[in-house]
């Protein structure tokens, strides 16, 4: 069953629609530059003031911008990052998707199924939200696995094994398969490594790129997944998704580039991320605010998501991970989007 929808004309006036539909080559390009600027400045901060606190800060800031790159790739997949579609795909692919071991076209095919079937049985993202609420013990286990790199390692391992193909394939076939699925990602990551090598910090590729990707980025991706669709209504388009209010600090470390405006995105998926706050203001002005699923903070969402009594905790009861299922094309061929629910 497909998800219910609300027509754009029922939500906003023609004048309001014209404003929120507007796409900007300058703004889209600036957001990509901003993401990479934060990443390199975070590395520079640690290089200038090397100590445990600046290292942790760099990992958190870089992991947040890695999520930011995924968000900008998401807008690219919708064709709304910039007005010029060639620029949209160029930025989305080479500066957002490939560095994150993803691919915009494959993600688009997967993601549009999510929009067409939001919170229905055919929704490929339902696996991310269905297990909630869970116990606090279960959530703590997930956080530990995320922040120690275990979840990220298992997902990337599955992705690489899929890319190199079965061991009984001839070497030429395995190389061709790898090149098809991860060749451009390998190229962009090699370019990043070369830049860091030239800057005199080659080890930053491991400590301040791979490590944030496998730890903090993994954790905040989980929190984002919970906030967006866990414990929402499956029969009301104003409550299929959740918007979560976020201040400056949370936007810096957990919710970059307006990703927290998720109800607005599902109501009008053709609105660029940089226009979502304006879209929300129009929806509120038009009297839809009370109908929308909105939480005041990510802490409120986590409290609700961990409301199941610890007495019901059953480690290993639910396992929605790469051992159960590989979703082709969620972030790129062979990437597993789901996170274990045990």
C-alpha positions in Angstrom: 0.0 0.0 0.0 1.4 3.4 -0.9 1.6 6.2 1.6 -1.1 8.9 1.7 -0.1 12.3 0.3 -1.3 15.9 0.6 -1.2 18.0 -2.5 1.2 21.0 -2.5 -1.7 23.3 -3.4 -3.5 22.2 -0.2 -0.5 23.2 1.9 0.9 26.5 0.5 -0.3 29.3 -1.6 1.2 29.7 -5.2 3.4 32.5 -4.0 4.7 30.4 -1.0 5.3 27.5 -3.3 7.4 29.6 -5.7 9.6 30.7 -2.8 10.3 27.2 -1.3 10.7 25.6 -4.7 13.5 28.0 -5.6 16.9 26.2 -6.1 20.2 28.0 -6.0 23.5 27.0 -7.6 25.3 29.3 -5.3 23.7 28.0 -2.1 24.0 24.4 -3.0 27.7 24.8 -3.9 28.4 26.8 -0.8 26.9 24.0 1.4 29.3 21.5 -0.1 32.2 23.9 0.3 31.1 24.5 3.9 31.0 20.8 4.7 34.5 20.2 3.5 35.7 23.5 5.1 34.6 22.3 8.5 36.3 18.9 7.9 39.6 20.4 7.0 39.5 23.1 9.6 38.7 20.5 12.3 41.8 18.6 11.1 43.8 21.9 11.2 42.6 22.6 14.8 44.0 19.3 16.0 47.3 19.9 14.0 47.6 23.3 15.6 46.6 22.3 19.2 47.2 18.5 19.5 45.7 17.2 22.6 42.9 14.7 23.6 40.2 17.4 23.7 40.9 18.8 20.3 41.1 15.3 18.9 37.7 14.4 20.3 36.3 17.7 19.1 37.7 17.0 15.6 36.2 13.5 15.5 32.8 14.8 16.5 32.8 17.8 14.1 34.1 15.7 11.2 31.6 12.9 11.9 28.8 15.5 11.8 30.0 16.9 8.5 30.2 13.3 7.1 26.5 13.1 7.9 26.2 16.5 6.2 27.8 15.1 3.0 25.2 12.3 3.1 22.4 14.9 3.5 23.7 16.9 0.6 23.9 13.8 -1.5 20.3 13.1 -0.5 19.3 16.5 -1.9 21.3 15.7 -5.0 19.4 12.4 -5.4 16.2 14.5 -5.3 17.7 16.8 -7.9 17.3 19.8 -5.6 20.8 20.6 -4.3 21.3 23.1 -7.2 19.3 24.5 -10.0 21.7 23.3 -12.7 21.2 19.5 -12.9 24.7 18.8 -14.2 26.2 20.7 -11.3 23.7 19.0 -9.0 25.0 15.5 -10.0 28.6 16.6 -10.1 28.6 17.9 -6.6 26.4 15.1 -5.3 28.6 12.4 -6.8 32.2 13.6 -6.5 32.1 15.7 -3.4 29.3 14.0 -1.3 28.5 10.4 -2.4 31.8 8.9 -3.5 33.9 10.1 -0.5 31.3 8.4 1.7 31.4 5.2 -0.3 28.0 5.9 -1.8 26.4 6.5 -5.2 23.7 9.0 -5.9 21.8 7.1 -8.6 21.6 3.9 -6.6 20.6 5.8 -3.5 17.9 7.7 -5.5 16.3 4.4 -6.6 16.2 3.1 -3.1 15.1 6.3 -1.4 12.2 7.1 -3.7 10.7 3.8 -2.7 10.8 5.1 0.9 8.9 8.2 0.0 6.3 6.4 -2.0 5.7 3.9 0.8 6.5 5.8 4.0 5.7 3.8 7.1 3.9 1.1 5.0 5.0 -2.5 4.7 6.7 -1.8 1.4 8.8 1.0 3.0 12.5 -0.2 2.7 13.3 2.0 5.7 10.7 0.5 8.0 13.3 -1.8 9.4 15.0 1.2 11.0 12.0 2.3 12.9 9.8 -0.8 13.5 11.7 -2.1 16.6 11.0 1.0 18.8 10.5 1.6 21.6 13.3 -0.4 23.0 14.9 -0.7 26.5 17.5 1.6 27.8 19.9 -1.4 28.1 19.4 -2.2 24.4 20.0 1.4 23.4 23.2 1.5 25.5 24.5 -1.6 23.7 23.8 0.0 20.4 25.6 3.2 21.4 28.7 1.2 22.6 28.8 -0.7 19.3 28.5 2.5 17.3 31.1 4.5 19.2 33.6 1.7 19.3 33.3 1.2 15.6 31.8 -2.3 15.6 28.6 -1.3 13.7 30.4 0.7 11.1 33.0 -2.0 10.6 30.4 -4.7 10.0 28.5 -2.5 7.5 31.6 -1.5 5.6 32.9 -5.1 5.7 29.7 -6.3 4.1 30.0 -3.5 1.5 33.5 -4.4 0.5 32.9 -8.1 0.4 30.0 -7.5 -1.9 32.2 -5.2 -4.1 35.0 -7.8 -4.5 32.5 -10.6 -5.3 32.7 -14.3 -4.5 36.1 -16.0 -4.0 35.5 -18.4 -6.9 35.3 -15.6 -9.4 38.4 -15.0 -11.5 40.6 -12.1 -10.4 39.6 -10.0 -13.5 35.9 -10.3 -12.8 36.4 -9.4 -9.1 38.4 -6.3 -10.1 35.8 -5.3 -12.6 33.1 -5.7 -10.0 35.0 -3.7 -7.4 35.6 -1.0 -10.0 31.9 -0.8 -10.9 30.7 -0.6 -7.3 33.5 1.2 -5.4 36.0 2.3 -8.0 35.1 6.0 -7.9 34.8 5.9 -4.1 38.3 4.5 -3.9 39.5 7.2 -6.2 38.1 10.1 -4.2 39.4 8.6 -0.9 42.8 8.2 -2.5 42.7 11.8 -3.5 41.8 12.8 0.1 44.7 10.7 1.4 47.0 12.4 -1.1 45.9 15.8 0.1 46.6 14.9 3.7 49.9 13.3 2.7 51.0 16.5 0.9 50.0 18.5 4.0 52.3 16.4 6.1 49.6 14.5 8.0 48.9 11.2 6.1 47.7 9.4 9.3 44.8 11.9 9.5 43.2 9.8 6.8 42.8 7.0 9.4 42.4 9.0 12.6 40.4 11.9 11.4 38.5 10.5 8.4 38.0 6.8 8.7 37.7 6.8 12.6 34.9 9.5 12.6 33.1 7.6 9.8 33.1 4.4 11.8 32.2 5.9 15.2 30.5 9.3 15.7 29.0 9.4 12.2 27.5 5.9 12.9 26.1 7.0 16.2 24.4 10.2 15.0 23.1 8.3 11.9 21.3 6.0 14.4 19.9 8.9 16.4 18.8 10.6 13.1 17.0 7.4 12.0 15.2 7.1 15.3 14.1 10.7 15.3 12.9 10.7 11.8 10.5 7.7 11.8 10.4 5.8 15.0 7.1 5.7 16.8 5.2 7.8 14.3 1.7 7.5 12.8 1.4 5.2 9.8 -1.9 6.7 8.6 -1.3 10.5 8.7 1.0 12.2 6.2 1.6 15.0 8.8 2.8 12.3 11.2 4.6 9.8 8.9 7.8 11.6 9.9 9.1 13.7 12.8 10.7 17.1 12.9 13.0 17.6 15.9 14.0 21.1 17.1 17.7 21.6 17.3 19.8 24.5 18.5 23.2 25.7 17.2 25.2 23.1 19.1 23.0 20.1 18.0 23.1 21.4 14.4 26.9 21.4 14.6 27.4 17.9 15.9 24.3 15.9 15.1 21.8 17.6 12.7 23.6 19.5 10.0 22.0 21.2 7.0 18.4 21.2 8.3 18.1 17.4 8.4 15.9 17.8 11.5 13.0 19.3 9.3 11.8 15.9 8.3 8.0 16.3 8.3 8.4 19.2 6.0 10.7 17.1 3.7 8.1 14.3 3.5 5.2 16.7 2.8 7.2 18.5 0.1 10.2 16.4 -1.0 11.0 18.8 -3.8 12.0 21.6 -1.3 15.8 22.0 -1.0 17.2 21.6 2.5 18.1 25.3 2.7 14.4 26.2 2.2 12.9 23.8 4.8 12.8 26.4 7.6 10.9 28.7 5.3 8.5 25.9 4.4 7.9 25.2 8.1 7.1 28.8 8.7 4.6 28.8 5.9 3.0 25.6 7.2 2.7 27.1 10.6 1.2 30.3 9.2 -1.3 28.3 7.2 -2.5 26.5 10.4 -0.9 23.1 9.9 1.5 23.3 12.9 -0.8 21.4 15.3 -1.1 18.5 12.9 2.7 18.0 12.5 4.7 15.5 14.5 7.3 17.7 16.3 9.6 17.1 19.3 11.4 19.8 21.2 14.8 18.0 21.3 16.6 14.8 20.3 16.8 14.0 24.0 13.0 13.9 24.1 13.0 11.5 21.2 15.6 9.2 22.8 13.6 9.2 26.1 10.5 8.1 24.1 12.5 5.6 22.0 13.9 3.9 25.2 10.6 3.8 27.1 10.3 0.0 27.1 11.0 -1.4 30.6 14.4 -3.0 31.1 12.7 -6.1 32.4 11.6 -6.7 28.8 15.2 -6.6 27.6 16.1 -9.6 25.4 19.6 -9.3 23.9 19.8 -10.8 20.5 16.0 -11.1 20.0 16.0 -8.7 17.1 18.8 -8.4 14.6 18.3 -6.1 11.6 21.8 -6.0 10.2 23.9 -7.2 7.4 23.6 -10.8 8.5 19.8 -10.7 7.9 19.5 -8.5 4.9 21.5 -6.5 2.4 19.6 -3.6 0.8 20.9 -3.0 -2.7 21.5 0.7 -3.3 20.6 2.4 -0.1 23.7 4.5 -0.1 25.4 2.7 -3.0 25.4 -0.8 -4.2 26.0 -3.2 -1.4 25.7 -0.7 1.5 23.6 -1.9 4.4 21.5 1.0 5.8 20.0 -0.8 8.7 21.4 -1.0 12.2 21.1 -3.8 14.6 18.1 -3.7 16.8 19.2 -6.0 19.5 
